[in-house]
Amino acid sequence: MNKDTRLSDVLHVLLHMGQVDGALTSEELAKTMGTNPAVFRRTMAGLRKAGYVKSFKGHGGGWQLNRPLREITLLNVYEALNRPTLFAIGSRSRHPDCVIEQNVNSALSSTLLRAESLLLERFGEITLDVLIP
């Protein structure tokens, strides 16, 4: 199963953006994500809409942070990426009348919800500036 690396990729890009003055092009930043500029721009659209980055067209254009890294949390970035799936664990639904299947699904569901809640709480506590060495 392929892992969704968008959160990690975008965090990497944002941290690089925080270390330079001026704009970086989609081509430059797409390279750091290992993708092409069009995919990069689509990935960053939610961050631009949320106000964390801004982009400029034309000669001298590119992408810049719109807020300091200390004002952006992991949770902000996660939400701007439309909340990618955190866990790949699913439940069976072959026999919905089976009490055992219902109990297993209930246990998995409640545990995953609790884990997600704790993870998102922690994401909200971590600002991007603390990730800079």
N, C-alpha and C positions, 0 to 999 in steps of 0.2 A: 504494500500500500504506500502510495506517495505521501510524503509529509507536506503540509501547507507551511511554507517558509515565509509567507508574506510579512508577518509581524516581525520576524527576525530581520528580514531584508530591509524593511522600511525603517526599523530602528537603526540599523547600520547606516543607511543613507542619511537619516536625520542627524546622527551624531557627526558624520563627515560634514554635513552642511553647517553644523554649529561651529566647526573649526575654521571656516573660511569667511573672508569678507567678500561680498559680492555674490553674484549668481553663478550657479553651476548648470550646465546644459543638461537636457534630458539624455543626450548621448553619453555624457560623462557619468551621470548617476545611474543610468541603465546598466552600464558596464559593472558597477559595483554590486548590482543586484543580479548580474548574470542573465539579463533579459534584453529585449529590444526597447527602443525609446517609446514606441506606441503602447506597449504593455506597461512600461514604467509610468507613463502619463495617466493611463486608466487606473493604475494602482494608487497613484497619488491624488486622484480627483477628490476622494473623500476627505483627505487631510487639508486640501485647499478649501473645500466647502466648509469645513469645520474651523478654518482660520488659523491653522498651525503652520501652513506654508503659503507662499504666494508665487506666482509664475508670471513671467514677462515674455512676450513674443518679440520676434525680430532680432536684428543684430545686437549683440550684447545682452540678449534675453537669457532666460533660464529660470532656475528655481532658487528661492531663498526661504529661510525660516521667517515666519511672521511673528513669532513669539520666542522669548529666550527658552533654552532647554529646561531651565528650572521651573518653568510654568507649564510644561507638558509632561504628563504621566504615561506610564505604560497603558493604563486604562484608556486614556484619551486616544492614543494611537490605535489600540485594539477596537474601540468603538468606531473610529473614523474609517476603519477597514471593514466595517459592517459585521463585526463580531465573528471572525472566522471560528469554525468548529474547534473546540478545545480538546475534546475526547472523541476517539473513534469507536468507542464501545457501544454496541447496539443491543437491542432486546429481540428475542424471538417473538414471532407472532403467528406461528404455524397452527397453534391449537389454543385459541383465545378462551375456550371454556375450561382448559386445564388449570386446576388450582395451583399446581406446582409452578407452571409457567407464569401465572399471575403473581405468585409470591416472589419468584426470581426477578421478574420485571420490576416489581415494586421496590425491591431491595436495591437493584441496580440504579433505578431512576432516582430514588431518594439520595443514595450515596453520591451519585454523579452531580446532582443539584447542589448538594452541600459542598463537594469539592470545588465546583465551579464558583460558588459564592465566595469561598475562602480565597481562591485564586484571584478573582476579580477584586476582592478587597485589597489583597496585597499589591496587585497591579496599580491600584489607585494611590498607594503609598510611595511608589517609586517614581521619582522624577528623572528625566533623561540626563540631567547634568551630573548625576552620581555615577553614570556609566562611562564618563570620560576619564581615562587614566591620568 
